[in-house]
Amino acid sequence: MSKTEEAEDAFTAYQKNLDRYCSYVEESIPKYIQSITNVQQEYFRACGNATKSSLTLQKDFADKTGLSPSIPKVSMKFMQDITDGLIKARSTRDQIALATIDATKQNIKTCNDNLKSFADLNKNIMQSWISTFISSPRTN
């Protein structure tokens, strides 16, 4: 057999394929996230443009028909309060979401650290069992 055709054990073959897959996922995640961000931004721009176009059309209609766009000060204050409330709610939601994401990231890191510790513990247990139950050849 040539070097490229040499037989490998199952663990080596599995590790190579796992490494290839993990590498692919690590490379593709930033592209995926950027793509989603781009779609969100484009959607927000489209919504903003649709709202602005609708408002412009309504203003033109009011101007051409002689309708008064005046509103009472109490209504203006009400709209400003609603907008302030929406911005505050969104800001709070964003802070909660970011804190949740950070906590989740920390929990995953902690889990990963614990998995390493469990793997080391299992390795020590396995070695203890092997040394206890599998005796090495004795020399006389």
C-alpha positions in Angstrom: 0.0 0.0 0.0 1.1 3.5 -0.7 1.2 6.1 2.1 -2.1 7.6 0.9 -3.7 4.1 1.0 -2.4 3.0 4.4 -5.0 1.6 6.7 -6.0 3.9 9.6 -7.6 2.9 12.8 -11.3 4.0 13.4 -10.3 6.6 15.9 -7.8 8.4 13.6 -10.3 8.3 10.7 -13.1 9.6 12.9 -10.9 12.4 14.3 -9.8 13.5 10.8 -13.4 13.7 9.6 -14.5 15.5 12.8 -11.7 18.0 12.4 -12.7 18.7 8.8 -16.4 19.2 9.7 -15.6 21.4 12.7 -13.2 23.5 10.5 -15.9 23.9 7.9 -18.5 25.0 10.5 -16.1 27.5 12.1 -15.4 29.0 8.6 -19.1 29.2 7.6 -20.6 30.7 10.7 -19.3 34.3 10.1 -20.6 34.2 6.5 -24.0 33.0 7.7 -24.2 35.6 10.5 -23.2 38.4 8.1 -25.8 37.2 5.6 -28.5 37.3 8.2 -27.4 40.7 9.3 -27.5 42.0 5.7 -31.0 40.6 5.3 -32.2 42.3 8.5 -30.7 45.6 7.5 -32.2 45.5 4.0 -35.6 44.6 5.5 -35.4 47.5 7.9 -34.5 49.9 5.1 -37.4 48.6 3.0 -39.9 49.1 5.9 -38.5 52.6 6.5 -38.8 53.4 2.8 -42.4 52.1 2.6 -43.4 54.1 5.7 -41.7 57.3 4.3 -43.4 56.8 0.9 -46.8 56.3 2.5 -46.3 59.4 4.7 -45.2 61.5 1.7 -48.2 60.4 -0.3 -50.6 61.2 2.6 -48.9 64.6 3.0 -49.2 65.4 -0.7 -52.9 64.4 -0.6 -53.5 66.6 2.4 -51.7 69.6 0.8 -53.6 69.2 -2.5 -57.0 68.7 -0.9 -56.6 71.5 1.6 -56.8 69.2 4.6 -55.2 70.7 7.7 -52.3 68.5 9.1 -52.5 70.3 12.4 -52.9 68.2 15.5 -53.5 69.2 19.2 -50.4 69.6 21.4 -51.7 66.8 23.6 -51.7 64.4 20.6 -48.2 65.5 19.7 -47.1 64.8 23.3 -48.8 61.4 23.2 -47.0 60.4 20.0 -43.6 61.5 21.5 -44.3 59.6 24.7 -45.2 56.5 22.7 -42.0 56.8 20.6 -39.9 57.3 23.8 -41.5 54.2 25.3 -40.8 52.1 22.2 -37.2 53.2 22.2 -36.8 52.5 25.9 -38.5 49.0 25.5 -36.3 48.1 22.6 -33.2 49.3 24.5 -34.1 47.2 27.5 -34.9 44.2 25.2 -31.5 44.6 23.5 -29.7 44.7 26.9 -31.5 41.6 28.1 -30.7 39.8 24.8 -27.0 40.7 24.9 -26.8 39.6 28.6 -28.5 36.3 27.8 -26.1 35.7 24.9 -23.1 36.5 27.1 -24.4 34.2 29.9 -25.1 31.4 27.3 -21.5 31.8 25.9 -20.1 31.5 29.5 -22.2 28.4 30.2 -21.0 26.7 27.0 -17.4 27.6 28.0 -18.0 26.2 31.5 -19.5 23.0 30.0 -16.5 22.6 27.7 -14.1 23.0 30.6 -16.1 20.4 32.6 -16.1 18.0 29.7 -12.3 18.2 29.6 -12.2 17.5 33.3 -14.6 14.5 32.9 -12.5 13.2 30.1 -9.4 13.3 32.2 -11.2 11.7 35.1 -12.5 8.9 32.8 -9.0 8.4 31.5 -7.7 7.9 35.0 -10.5 5.5 35.9 -9.8 3.5 32.7 -6.1 3.4 33.5 -6.9 2.2 37.1 -9.2 -0.6 35.8 -6.6 -1.7 33.2 -3.9 -1.8 35.8 -6.1 -3.7 38.2 -7.8 -6.2 35.9 -5.2 -6.7 33.1 -2.0 -8.1 34.6 1.2 -7.6 32.7 3.3 -10.7 31.9 5.4 -11.6 34.9 9.1 -12.3 34.5 10.4 -15.2 36.5 
